[in-house]
Amino acid sequence: MASGVVASKIVIKTCTFELDAPEALNPTAKDAMSVTYAGKHVEFVGYSDVSLGVAPSVVFAKPETTLFVDEQRDPALLVTRNESAPKPIHAVSGIGAEKYLPERSNRPGGPLGCGFRCSGEAAFEGDVVAMCKSVRVTYGTKKP
């Protein structure tokens, strides 16, 4: 993987994601609710209007494949190994979302916020975990 870290800022609707990727990320797909950025070995998908927190995902995570889990951090995060992933870039995959807080449930549109998926190839497991843990989320009005 490339040496160093590439700071990335990704915006979808009212969600802004800032992260430190191990390589440059370029836009590859976008729809009304999500945006996908990918490099050669890693991928990041930012989502708007998702349920806050990652508790349902944590319930189904297998301890032997879990690399990192913290439901109390903000954003909440779960990173696992996925040996049967359909694409190599999804062999290590994280799911995260803003932590549920009572004040966030009063946002326009209800208790929805910003979430993400971060993933990468198995050979770059440490870089993928570091990238996922580096994600910072800001919710607010989209700037023109």
Solvent accessible surface area in square Angstrom, and as a share of the most:
residue,aa,sasa,rsa
1,M,74,0.33
2,A,62,0.48
3,S,116,0.75
4,G,54,0.52
5,V,103,0.59
6,V,59,0.34
7,A,84,0.65
8,S,20,0.13
9,K,134,0.57
10,I,1,0.00
11,V,60,0.35
12,I,5,0.02
13,K,84,0.36
14,T,44,0.26
15,C,0,0.00
16,T,25,0.15
17,F,0,0.00
18,E,65,0.29
19,L,0,0.00
20,D,51,0.26
21,A,1,0.00
22,P,11,0.07
23,E,18,0.08
24,A,59,0.46
25,L,19,0.09
26,N,88,0.45
27,P,92,0.58
28,T,89,0.52
29,A,58,0.45
30,K,137,0.58
31,D,85,0.44
32,A,81,0.63
33,M,84,0.38
34,S,16,0.10
35,V,7,0.04
36,T,20,0.12
37,Y,46,0.17
38,A,18,0.14
39,G,20,0.19
40,K,162,0.69
41,H,34,0.15
42,V,0,0.00
43,E,22,0.10
44,F,0,0.00
45,V,7,0.04
46,G,0,0.00
47,Y,68,0.26
48,S,1,0.01
49,D,53,0.28
50,V,39,0.23
51,S,82,0.53
52,L,22,0.11
53,G,21,0.20
54,V,6,0.04
55,A,50,0.39
56,P,96,0.61
57,S,35,0.22
58,V,35,0.20
59,V,114,0.66
60,F,166,0.69
61,A,27,0.21
62,K,125,0.53
63,P,118,0.74
64,E,125,0.56
65,T,25,0.15
66,T,37,0.22
67,L,49,0.24
68,F,46,0.19
69,V,67,0.39
70,D,49,0.25
71,E,64,0.29
72,Q,130,0.58
73,R,58,0.21
74,D,74,0.38
75,P,5,0.03
76,A,1,0.01
77,L,0,0.00
78,L,11,0.05
79,V,0,0.00
80,T,19,0.11
81,R,87,0.32
82,N,47,0.24
83,E,138,0.62
84,S,109,0.70
85,A,28,0.22
86,P,129,0.81
87,K,117,0.50
88,P,101,0.64
89,I,28,0.14
90,H,39,0.18
91,A,18,0.14
92,V,1,0.00
93,S,22,0.14
94,G,1,0.01
95,I,78,0.39
96,G,2,0.02
97,A,5,0.04
98,E,5,0.02
99,K,54,0.23
100,Y,113,0.43
101,L,51,0.25
102,P,92,0.58
103,E,112,0.50
104,R,44,0.16
105,S,32,0.21
106,N,123,0.63
107,R,35,0.13
108,P,125,0.78
109,G,70,0.68
110,G,23,0.22
111,P,70,0.44
112,L,66,0.33
113,G,1,0.01
114,C,0,0.00
115,G,2,0.02
116,F,2,0.01
117,R,63,0.23
118,C,0,0.00
119,S,0,0.00
120,G,0,0.00
121,E,43,0.19
122,A,65,0.50
123,A,90,0.70
124,F,35,0.15
125,E,47,0.21
126,G,56,0.54
127,D,54,0.28
128,V,0,0.00
129,V,26,0.15
130,A,60,0.46
131,M,1,0.00
132,C,0,0.00
133,K,88,0.37
134,S,23,0.15
135,V,2,0.01
136,R,118,0.43
137,V,32,0.19
138,T,78,0.46
139,Y,70,0.27
140,G,30,0.29
141,T,114,0.66
142,K,114,0.48
143,K,161,0.68
144,P,181,1.14
